[in-house]
Amino acid sequence: MSDDPTVHLRHQADYRFEIDFDEGRSPTLVTDLGPPLGQAAGPDPEKLLAGAVANCLSASLLFALRKNGNEAPPMHTVANLTLARNANKRLRVGRIDVEIRLGVPAASLRSLDRILATFEDFCVVTQSVRAGLPVDLRVLDSTGTLLHGGEAEPSV
């Protein structure tokens, strides 16, 4: 048996599925497409992708902060997914923009420059997704100071 992750989906109705991530060891997740096809009874695949990227980046940053002797700061992450049409006019994920806002000032964190220079490289999901589409990341502190990534813009 492989140690690689396996996910099981069970069709419930229409476009709604129940996803079992750990063969019953953790709660299942219901997914659904939005109207007119589904009833939006859960996140759709695009939102799951954005959530996976944002979660991976947040967890990687948190791990790096803790590894360098920092208390876990409050953190709020927002992922915005942009849909676009390809050359065949098929809808695709065009890009994912992620903003992580730390709940403390940058000056209160140890080794922050080194952490910000490396934590993205350890995010399995984001680095895999980046092979196929742009993922842009900004990290800000509690004062709104841009610490890492692209140009600062207001969060939605």
ABEGO torsion letter per residue (X at the ends): XBABBBBBBBBABEABBBBBAAGGABBBBBBBBBOAABAGABBBAAAAAAAAAAAAAAAAAAAAAAAAGBBBBBBBBBBBBBBBBBAAGBBBBABBBBBBBBABBAAABBGAAAAAAAAAAABAAAAAAAAABBBBBBBBBAAGBBABEBBBBBBX
